[in-house]
Amino acid sequence: MSGKCVHGLKSNSGEAKMYGIVIGILACAISIPGFALAQAQARISSEDVLARAVESARITRDEGQLNSLKAEFEKRVAQNNCEARCYYEQARVQLYLSDVFDLRKDKKQAAAATDRGIDTALHSLQMNEKSADTHALLADLYAHRVGYGGMFAGPKYGPKINDEVVKGIALDDKNPRVLASQGRRFLMAPKMFGGDVTKAIETFQKSLELDGSQAETWSWLARAYKKQGDSAKANQAMQKAMQLEPQNPMVKAAAAEISH
């Protein structure tokens, strides 16, 4: 489904400076007894910095930055320093790496990255099954897997996509990321398995009403309008996506689809 690190930051970036501060706080908290609260706060701050780095890498799908983040998360896992949110962000990195591989038509590596992302998201849910965001992410990973698994992938992963979307909606029906995942399911599923372009458009619109900054969701809305046969609205939605994230290769790929 193609239409689908901090070490990679420049040394003078705000994120890199913040990360250095966070590491300093962590070192102090670990070395001085009685600083459990400071250690917990530092861990949260460190996760925030990494989450911002993951979001930056999402926008560019920069392979170098994504691989640096991958290495950072793997180090945390090896040190037993990775909790539910850490595994969630690690799964996001694998999803975006699968996009990188897919864009250069390396289906084998894309499938492998997707599988790693699925395993990591499942691990995150074992630690916190109440995360609507993680259920939405897992749905998107399963949807990616459909594109790499041949004729039997749809029957295998399609129900899993639906299950994760349903769980996410049950936990938070106002979550824009969950709604975006639901919209993609409506758009990409065969009609006999619940596919519905009109529902896809409605769901993408609900997601964007809650968070209009989602460039990739705007691009999915453009695809839905295109599939419905409304080229004018497809172009309008695509323009919005390009205004928000003109450097995003996934948005560029969608724009190329819409233009044909």
C-alpha positions in Angstrom: 0.0 0.0 0.0 2.5 2.5 -1.2 0.2 5.5 -1.8 0.4 5.3 1.0 18.1 10.1 15.3 18.3 12.4 16.8 21.7 11.3 15.5 20.5 12.5 12.1 19.8 16.1 13.3 22.3 18.9 12.8 24.3 19.7 15.8 22.8 23.2 16.1 19.2 22.0 15.9 16.9 22.6 18.9 16.1 18.9 19.1 19.7 17.9 19.3 20.5 20.5 22.0 17.4 19.3 24.0 18.5 15.7 23.6 21.9 16.5 25.0 20.2 18.2 28.0 18.0 15.2 28.5 20.9 12.8 28.5 22.7 15.0 31.0 19.6 15.0 33.3 19.4 11.2 32.9 23.0 10.7 33.9 22.6 12.9 37.0 19.4 11.1 38.0 21.0 7.7 37.7 24.1 8.6 39.6 22.5 10.3 42.5 20.3 8.2 44.8 16.8 9.5 45.6 16.3 11.1 42.2 13.6 8.7 41.0 11.3 11.5 40.0 13.9 13.3 38.1 14.8 10.1 36.3 11.2 9.5 35.3 10.8 13.1 34.1 14.0 12.8 32.1 12.8 9.7 30.4 9.6 11.4 29.4 11.5 14.4 28.1 13.8 12.1 26.2 10.8 10.3 24.6 9.4 13.6 23.6 12.6 14.5 21.8 12.7 11.2 20.0 9.0 11.5 19.0 9.7 14.9 17.5 12.6 13.4 15.6 10.4 10.6 14.3 7.8 13.2 13.1 10.6 15.1 11.3 11.6 11.9 9.6 8.0 11.1 8.7 7.8 14.4 6.7 11.0 13.8 4.7 11.1 9.9 4.8 14.9 10.5 5.1 16.4 7.0 5.1 19.5 8.1 7.0 17.5 9.8 9.8 15.2 6.9 10.0 18.1 4.4 10.3 19.6 6.5 13.0 16.4 6.5 14.9 16.1 2.7 14.4 19.5 2.2 15.9 18.6 4.5 18.9 15.5 2.5 19.6 17.3 -0.8 19.2 19.8 0.4 21.8 17.1 1.3 24.2 15.5 -2.1 23.8 18.8 -3.8 24.4 19.2 -1.7 27.6 15.7 -2.6 28.7 14.9 1.1 28.5 11.9 1.0 26.2 8.3 1.3 27.3 5.0 1.3 25.4 5.5 4.7 23.8 9.1 3.9 22.9 7.9 0.8 21.0 5.1 2.8 19.4 7.6 5.3 18.0 9.9 2.5 16.9 7.0 0.9 15.0 6.4 4.3 13.3 10.0 4.3 12.1 9.6 0.8 10.6 6.4 2.0 8.8 8.2 5.0 7.3 11.2 2.8 6.3 8.8 0.5 4.5 7.6 3.6 2.5 11.2 4.4 1.7 11.8 0.9 0.3 8.5 0.9 -1.5 9.2 4.2 -3.2 12.3 2.6 -4.7 10.4 -0.5 -5.6 12.2 -2.8 -3.1 9.2 -4.8 -2.1 11.3 -7.4 -0.2 12.8 -4.8 2.2 9.5 -3.0 2.4 7.8 -6.2 3.6 10.5 -6.9 6.1 10.3 -3.4 7.6 6.5 -3.8 7.7 6.8 -7.1 9.6 9.2 -5.6 12.1 6.8 -2.7 12.6 3.9 -5.1 13.2 5.9 -7.1 15.8 6.9 -3.8 17.5 3.4 -2.4 17.6 2.1 -5.6 19.0 4.7 -5.4 21.7 3.6 -1.8 22.5 0.0 -3.0 22.8 1.1 -5.7 25.2 2.3 -3.0 27.5 -0.6 -0.6 26.9 -3.6 -2.0 25.0 -5.5 1.2 25.6 -3.6 3.3 23.1 -5.9 4.3 20.2 -2.8 5.7 18.3 -1.1 2.3 18.4 -4.2 0.4 17.2 -4.4 2.9 14.3 -0.7 2.4 13.5 -1.0 -1.4 13.6 -4.0 -1.1 11.2 -1.8 0.9 8.8 1.0 -1.6 9.1 -1.4 -4.5 8.3 -2.7 -2.5 5.3 0.9 -2.1 4.1 1.4 -5.8 4.4 -1.5 -6.5 2.1 0.5 -4.9 -0.7 3.5 -7.2 -0.2 1.8 -10.6 0.4 0.4 -11.7 -2.8 -3.1 -13.0 -3.5 -3.6 -14.4 0.0 -2.6 -11.3 1.9 -6.0 -9.6 1.7 -8.0 -12.4 3.3 -5.2 -12.7 6.0 -4.7 -9.1 6.9 -8.0 -7.5 5.9 -9.9 -8.6 9.0 -6.9 -7.6 11.2 -7.1 -4.1 9.7 -10.7 -3.8 10.6 -10.2 -5.2 14.1 -7.6 -2.6 14.9 -9.6 0.2 13.5 -12.6 -0.9 15.6 -10.5 -1.1 18.7 -9.1 2.4 18.1 -12.5 3.9 17.5 -13.9 2.3 20.7 -11.0 3.8 22.7 -11.2 7.3 21.1 -13.7 8.1 18.3 -12.4 11.6 18.1 -8.8 10.6 17.4 -7.8 12.0 14.0 -5.2 9.3 13.4 -7.7 6.6 14.1 -10.2 8.2 11.7 -7.6 8.5 9.0 -6.8 4.8 9.3 -10.5 4.1 9.1 -10.8 6.3 6.0 -7.9 4.4 4.3 -9.7 1.1 5.1 -12.9 2.3 3.5 -11.0 3.5 0.4 -8.7 0.5 -0.1 -10.9 -2.4 0.8 -12.8 -4.2 -1.9 -16.5 -3.3 -1.9 -17.5 -6.8 -0.9 -15.4 -6.4 2.2 -16.6 -3.0 3.3 -14.9 -0.7 0.9 -16.9 2.5 0.4 -15.5 5.7 -1.3 -18.3 7.9 0.1 -17.6 6.7 3.7 -13.9 7.2 3.1 -14.4 10.8 2.1 -16.6 11.4 5.1 -14.2 9.8 7.5 -11.2 11.7 6.1 -13.2 14.9 6.4 -13.9 14.1 10.1 -10.2 13.5 10.7 -9.2 16.7 9.1 -11.9 18.7 11.0 -10.1 17.5 14.2 -6.6 18.1 12.9 -6.2 20.0 9.6 -2.4 19.8 9.7 -2.3 16.2 8.5 -0.8 16.6 5.0 -0.9 12.9 4.2 -4.6 12.7 5.2 -5.3 15.5 2.8 -3.6 13.5 0.1 -5.7 10.5 0.9 -8.8 12.6 0.7 -7.6 13.7 -2.7 -7.2 10.1 -3.8 -10.8 9.4 -2.5 -12.2 12.3 -4.5 -10.3 11.1 -7.6 -11.7 7.6 -7.2 -15.2 9.2 -6.9 -14.6 11.1 -10.1 -14.5 14.6 -8.6 -11.3 16.0 -10.1 -11.9 19.5 -8.9 -12.2 18.5 -5.2 -9.3 16.1 -5.6 -7.1 18.9 -6.9 -8.2 21.2 -4.0 -7.3 18.6 -1.4 -4.0 17.9 -3.1 -3.1 21.5 -3.1 -3.7 21.7 0.6 -1.5 18.7 1.2 1.3 20.2 -0.9 1.0 23.6 1.0 1.4 21.8 4.3 4.3 19.4 3.4 5.7 20.2 -0.1 8.9 18.1 0.7 7.0 15.0 1.8 7.7 12.2 -0.8 4.4 10.5 0.0 2.5 13.6 -0.7 4.5 14.1 -4.0 3.6 10.5 -5.0 -0.1 11.2 -4.3 0.1 14.4 -6.4 1.6 12.4 -9.3 -1.3 9.9 -9.0 -3.9 12.7 -8.9 -2.4 14.4 -12.0 -2.9 11.4 -14.2 
